[in-house]
Amino acid sequence: MKEGKLVIFSAPSGAGKTTIVKHLLSRNLNFGFSISATTRKPRGAEQNGKDYYFLSVEEFKNKIEREEFLEWEEVYPGCFYGTLKSEVERICRNGQNILFDVDVVGGSNIKKYYGEKALAVFIQPPSIQELEKRLLARSTDCIEVIKERIAKAEHELTYVHLFDIIIINDQLDVALQEAEEKVSEFLDRSPDLKNCE
């Protein structure tokens, strides 16, 4: 059976990463989506096991102790995100390519783990001011949370050199096309991931 290839998308919150990932999942690229685990509460219509695995802090910490995560991070105090090893295995078993939608630290850690076997893409907002505008327009967070996210985004932009490709999401249609072209090129030329490891 053909083994999958890994593509990682990371970005500061509000840069448009999830929109680009959803677009790629709709294309015929044989992607399985790696569902992240988090201790945050669901937003809007998010569903457990589809958008995220929603865990309690205690459940998350138990999985850390049992070394069930490929990578994990305490993004904000008491708010954890991570990638379960079982997700990579699940998608690999299905013979699909693996698409990660993870935060910047998680993305750089997965890239470090898999090296050349993975393509790491950083979605960059055109500016911090534009990012703030987008987060305000999203209306999912209070102003204090948005300020936290902006401060975090400024820090996350310092990780950009750890990624293979940077796409500036100034115009969404252009960013979608660029992402699809770069990912397709990688899938065509990269070696298969052997044994899901």
N, C-alpha and C positions, 0 to 999 in steps of 0.2 A: 504494500500500500504506500502511496506517495505521502511523505510527511509534509507538514505545514511549514510556512514561512512566517516570520514575525514582523509586524509593523506596529510601531508605537507612536501614538499622538499625544503630545503634552502641550500645555499652554497655561498662562494665567487665567483665572476664572473670568469669563465674559469675552474671551478672545475669539470665540466661534468654533472651538475644537469639536464640541459634540455635534454641531450642525454638519461639519465636514465629515466626521466619522459616520454619521447616519447616511450621508450621501454615498460614501464608499460602500457601506453595507448594502445599499440598494443596487449597486452595480454588479456585474457578473464577474466577481473577482474571487469567488469561493472563500469568503471570509466567515469565520466564526467570531463572535464578539466575546471578549474576555470580560465577564461581569465582575466588577470590583466589589469588595466588601467595605462597608462603612458603618460607623456608629451614629451617624447623623440621622435625623428623622426624614421620612419621605417628603418630597416636595411635589405639590400638584398631583398629577395622576401617576407618579412613579410607582412601580410594582416590585415587590420582593421577588428575586429570582429572574427578573427581566431587565430592570434598569440597574439595580444593585442587589447585593445580599445585605439586608439591614440587620445588624447584630447589636446586641447590648455591649457595653464596654467590657463586661465580664466575659462574655462569649468571645469577643475579639482577643482579649488578653490570653484566654485559654488556648486559642489557635496559635498565638505567638509562641507560647510555651511549648506547644507540640510541633513547632517549626512547620506549620502548614502554609506559611506565606512565602511567595517568591520575593516580595518586597512589601513593606508597610511603613507607615509614617503617622505620627500624631500631628496632624495638620494644624489644628488649633487645640488649645487645652481641652482634653476630654473628647476630642473629635478625631477618630482614627479612620484611615483609608488604607486598603491593601489589596494585593493581587494574590489570590489563592493558587497554589501549585496545582490543585485539582482542576482549575479552569483550563490551564494550559494542557493538561492531560486529556480532559474531556474533548477539547477542540481538535487536538492531535489525533485522538482515536477516530474522530469523524473524518479524518483526512483533509481537514480544512486549513487555510491560512489563519493566523491568529491576529486579531486587531485589538490593540490596547488603547483605551481612552483613560489616561492616568495623569495625575498631577506631575509637575516638573521634576521633583525629587524622585518620585516613583519611576518616571520615564527614564531618567538618567541611570537609575539603579538597574533597571531591566536591560538597558543598553550595555551597561558595564558587564552584566552577567552573561549576555549572549554574544556580545561583540559584533563581528561582521555578519553573524547570522540574522541580525535584526536591523531594520531601518528605523531610525529615530527621527521623528518630524516635530519641529517646534512651530506652533502657530503663534505668531506675534501680532499683537494689536498695533495699529498704525501709530498710536501714542497712548500715554497714560491718561490723558484728558479724554480721548475717545473711549477708552476702556471704562472710565468712570461714567460717561454718558450712557454706555450700553448697559452697565450694571443697574443704573438708576431706571432705565427704560424697561428692564426685565421685571421690576417690581416684585422680586421674590425675597428680597432681604431688606432689613431696616438699615438706616443710614450708618449706624455704628458698625454693622457687619460689612457694609460696602467700604467703609474707611479701612477696616482690617484687610479686606481683599485687595484694595489698592496698594496698601503698604506691602502686602505679601507679593503682589505682582511686580513691584519695583525690585524686590529681592530675587524673584524667580527669573527676571530678565538677565540676571548675572550668570545663569546656567546655560544660556543659549549656545555657547561654544562646545558644549558636550553633545550636541545633536548633529545628525548628518545633514539635515536639510532645514532651512528656515523659510517659512511661508508667511509673508505679511498679509494679514487679512484686512485689506483696505476695502476691496470690492469683493463681495462674497462669491459671485459667479466666477471671477478670475481665480480666486483662491481654490474653489472647488475643482476647476479644470486643472490647475497646477498640481494639486494634491493627487488627483486621479492619474495624471501623466507620470508623476514621479513614482507613485506606488506601483503602477503597472510595469514600469521600467524595471524596478527592483524585483518584482515577482517573476519577471521573465528571465532575469540574469542571475539571481542569487541562488546559492545552494539550498537544498532542502534541509529542514531541521531533522536530524536523525534521532530516533527514539524519544522524542518529546523532551529532551534534556538540554 
